[in-house]
Each structure stands twice: as C-alpha cells, then as structure tokens.
Amino acid sequence: MGSTLVSTRDLGHSEFTTTWPTLSEDPTPQRPLVGPEQKLMIQALTGAYTSNFSLCMCLPDVMNICIKNTAVVLLSTANSLADDVKDGKNEYAILLHAIPTGLHDSLIQGTLVHDYATSSVKCIEELGERGNYPGVYAVGIAFREREDAEEGAFLNYRECTEVIRILENYAAAYHLLANSQEGSQLPPNSGKIIQDAYKLDKICGYPHEANEDASAGTTLHYLPTFGSANIHKLEVFIESFQRRAKPLQKLDNTGSAFMHQGPLYVGCTTGQMSEHLKQHRYEPSMSALPMKNMFLALTIGALLQIGLKPYTVGVPILPVWVGEHLPLGERLVTMLASSLISQGGFNGVQAGSKTGQDSDEAGLYVAEETTYFKNNLDRTLADTDRFHTDTEGVENLNRYLHFVLRGELEMKLLSIEMLLSELENDTAMLMDMGARFGVEFRRAQERQRAIINQYMFNKTFAQLVGSIARRLNLDDEDTIHVDASNPWRTED
C-alpha cells in the first residue's frame, strides 16, 4: 500500500495535514462495497495516528457525508451524532474507546464475520462470561461445510446472483398478491412465482395452509399484502446485493472468488447481550429461523434454498455502562458498520430508538475498568500529544503568514504603537508626534476605501488604531473609526 500526502482540508479538517496511506477506490472481490464514509474511516485507521485519535477527528465528516448522501437513510443517526459533537459532549469519542481496536477495524471494513471466524478478532473476553452485560452487538452470516471457500467468507458471484433472483421473486409475488386482493386478474405465469415465494416462507419456518392454490389469496409471512411498508425496504435491500454482485462479476465471474465483506445486523439490549443474541441464533439443523429481522431471515432462507448451510455469528461489540449511552452507542456502531439496508446491511430502520435508562446495574462501569479501554485511551492521548507537537510549527507559520497578509500599514502602526509606549510620559513629544501623525491619519482617512479593499482589517487592528489615536490625543474628525464588532465597517 503506497502513501500520499493528503490534505485534511479535503477531508473536512483544516487543522492539520498528515501522511495517510491511500486506500484504493477500486472494488476487490474480498471487499466489493467501499463508500466514501468507509474510505475516510479506513484512511484514519491506517494513517500516521493509528489510535482512535484520527477516527474521532474524522467521524464528524463521516456524519456529514451520510447527511448529504440522499441514497443513505441515516439522517437521524448522523444528525444525532453531529448534535452530540456540536454540544461538546463527545460521548461518541468515549464510546469509541470502549470498542476493542480490532473489532472497530473489522466493522468499518465490513469483514467482522470473516475476521471473527478466522480468529483475527476476538469477542470481549476480558469482561468475563461472553455477553453477560448490556450493550451493542452485531450479527452476520457464516457457513458450515463449504470446502471451496475460506472460513468466514460470505458469497461468490454465482451465489450472490441466486440470492438476488430468489429475493426478487419474493418481491414480485407480493405485488401479484396485492393486485389480486384489489381485484386484478393474475397473469398466466403468476402461479409459479407465488409458489416459489411460499417455498421461501416454508424454508424460513412459516408454511402456508393454502400454498397449493395461488388464487386463495394467502399473504406472504414477511410481506403481508394489506398495506405492507416493507416492500420498498426489501427492494432497497435487493439493490444492495446487486451492488455487491456487479464488481464481483467484473473481477471474477467464475465463482471462485468469495467476499470477505458480509452484511451485518446491529442491535442493542438493556439486559444481558448473551441472552438477547439467542433471538438471532441459527444453525442449519434448526427447523425455523428465530430472528425477527426480515432481511436477515429472508437471506438465510434464500441461502438454504440454494443448498448452502448458513449459520449466524453474533459478536458483542460495545458494552454500555451508562444507561443513556445505549442509543448513542447503537448509532455509533451502526455508522461504523454501515449496517443499514441502503448501505448493504440488514438494518431496515435507523438505530438508537431505545432509551436505555433501565440498563442492568451489573453492566454499569464495567467497561471502563478493562485493560483494552485504558490502552485505547493511552494510545489516543499519546497521539494527541504527537498531534500538538507536529502542528506547533504549523501554528507559528500560520500566525506569521497572517501577519504578513495584513500588510505594510499594520506593521507601520505596530511600530508607532511600540514607540508611543516608550514615550508615554513625555507630553511634549506626544503633542509633537500627534501633530505630525494627525496629518498621516487624515491622509489615511481619504484613502480608507482603497485601504479596506487592500488589507484585511480585524479586531486586533481596530484596537491598535484606537490605541494610537488615544495616545496622540487626536480629535475624532482626524481619525479612522473601525467598528471592532464589524471590522470591515468604517465611519468618517
């Protein structure tokens, strides 16, 4: 991976410039989805400041990208985090340090399940028995008995297109059944489409009583035809699979390349995470899917239908030790993981709806006592010190350049001010200088319009002019008046 000098002004930061390793914008079979917010976060993780320091600084820009990107329905999540930053709370920065470093790396790159299955990252073992605390978790899909793919890999191009076909059929069946209930006659080929959709429901554990008769008007389990609000979300979810398939087809349409980047569902609980994760646990031997998330369930059903043996992987991500931090923590992890269906994940709604006020007391204050939390803070503080050291020279240069930019007139006035301060008690000398400099000020008054266009007046400059006028005891009519609250406005 090469390096380039990236101006952080381009990334929304005007405070400093540093060398960050570049991340290729070209998709890869292992990571076909790389959006602008992911690119920015990965650059922060792989840059000169490899602690959470860079990530903390870039998150406001990630929020802005999500707010401006109309294709990503993340407005309330991003606005909530942006308001938190604006109010100076910075709780998101504290919560970020409660996520083990390897976990947030995997979340951002979308490779959590692959990394977890290959032991590249581990769950939060330091907190004791796995998941016995409230907080935020992520759920993804892995596979049993698939010899041609690396452990933890998601899908190849062929499998991805098969899932798309099954999900598109399910959406088409919804439209047919909805039209049938409105009195429209079903087209000749509708019977097979509806029957295939019923088969998917059956695989998911929800058989239909009238599944032999497409005209009976039976509704689909996940898309009831009486005003379902989920059909649009399902179509957006299908588009996210199509975005995965397109680069895979371009890079390798033989089916031999498998994505390491898989979709995630992010959730939270006020009780024990280990108990809540059971609602999303699935093994190939189970007769029905326990999870309530429609997109996760339909995906597993489609994978079973094409002969794969999927199972769910639940990973505790963020223990929460203060109740009101729970919704903010869920929003933060949702953003890091890009887990909304519009981004390629399983979450159909924006995160952070729970208040979290009833968090289990047993989980409170536990995370801040862990070694990894303290280590994360230590690394960030060290990088903060480095940042101040690195930018000290830049700040000095910045001050000097602004001094030069203000121009020759201000430097002359500054010299006069220094001279006057030395002659403060010499009344006769001050009167003489007042007479001489009064003429200069009157000339400046005549040229003030041109001067204002040429020089950048600021509050300091206005105060300097006022100080000289007072020392020289000049009449108001002899001086230029500069309004300190609005330095660009002058009066005769």
C-alpha positions, 0 to 999 in steps of 0.5 A: 500500500503506497502513501500520499500526502493528503490534505485534511482540508479535503477531508473536512479538517483544516487543522492539520495535514498528515501522511495517510496511506491511500486506500484504493477506490477500486472494488476487490472481490474480498471487499466489493462495497467501499463508500466514501464514509468507509474510505475516510474511516479506513484512511484514519485507521491506517494513517500516521495516528493509528489510535482512535485519535484520527477516527474521532477527528474524522467521524464528524465528516463521516456524519456529514457525508451520510447527511448529504448522501440522499441514497443513505437513510441515516439522517437521524443517526448522523444528525444525532451524532453531529448534535452530540459533537456540536454540544461538546459532549463527545460521548461518541469519542468515549464510546469509541474507546470502549470498542476493542481496536480490532473489532472497530477495524473489522466493522468499518471494513465490513469483514467482522464475520470473516475476521471473527471466524478466522480468529483475527478478532476476538469477542470481549473476553476480558469482561468475563462470561461472553455477553453477560452485560448490556450493550451493542452487538452485531450479527452476520452470516457464516457457513458450515461445510463449504470446502471451496471457500475460506472460513468466514467468507460470505458469497461468490458471484454465482451465489450472490446472483441466486440470492438476488433472483430468489429475493426478487421473486419474493418481491414480485409475488407480493405485488401479484398478491396485492393486485389480486386482493384489489381485484386484478386478474393474475397473469398466466405465469403468476402461479409459479412465482407465488409458489416459489415465494411460499417455498421461501416462507416454508424454508424460513419456518412459516408454511402456508395452509393454502400454498397449493392454490395461488388464487386463495389469496394467502399473504406472504409471512414477511410481506403481508399484502394489506398495506405492507411498508416493507416492500420498498425496504426489501427492494432497497435491500435487493439493490444492495446485493446487486451492488455487491454482485456487479464488481464481483462479476467484473473481477471474477465471474467464475465463482471462485472468488468469495467476499470477505465483506458480509452484511451485518445486523446491529442491535442493542439490549438493556439486559444481558447481550448473551441472552438477547443474541439467542433471538438471532441464533441459527444453525442449519439443523434448526427447523425455523429461523428465530430472528425477527429481522426480515432481511436477515431471515429472508437471506438465510432462507434464500441461502438454504434454498440454494443448498448452502448451510448458513449459520449466524455469528453474533459478536458483542461489540460495545458494552454500555455502562451508562444507561443513556449511552445505549442509543448513542452507542447503537448509532455509533456502531451502526455508522461504523458498520454501515449496517443499514439496508441502503448501505448493504446491511440488514438494518431496515430502520435507523438505530438508537430508538431505545432509551436505555435508562433501565440498563442492568446495574451489573453492566454499569462501569464495567467497561471502563475498568478493562485493560483494552479501554485504558490502552485505547485511551493511552494510545489516543492521548499519546497521539494527541500529544504527537498531534500538538507537537507536529502542528506547533510549527504549523501554528507559528507559520500560520500566525506569521503568514497572517501577519504578513497578509495584513500588510505594510500599514499594520506593521507601520502602526505596530511600530508607532504603537511600540514607540508611543509606549516608550514615550508615554510620559513625555507630553511634549513629544506626544503633542509633537508626534500627534501633530505630525501623525494627525496629518498621516491619519487624515491622509489615511482617512481619504484613502480608507476605501482603497485601504479596506479593499487592500488589507484585511482589517480585524479586531486586533487592528481596530484596537491598535488604531484606537490605541494610537489615536488615544495616545496622540490625543487626536480629535475624532474628525482626524481619525479612522473609526473601525467598528471592532464588532464589524471590522470591515465597517468604517465611519468618517 
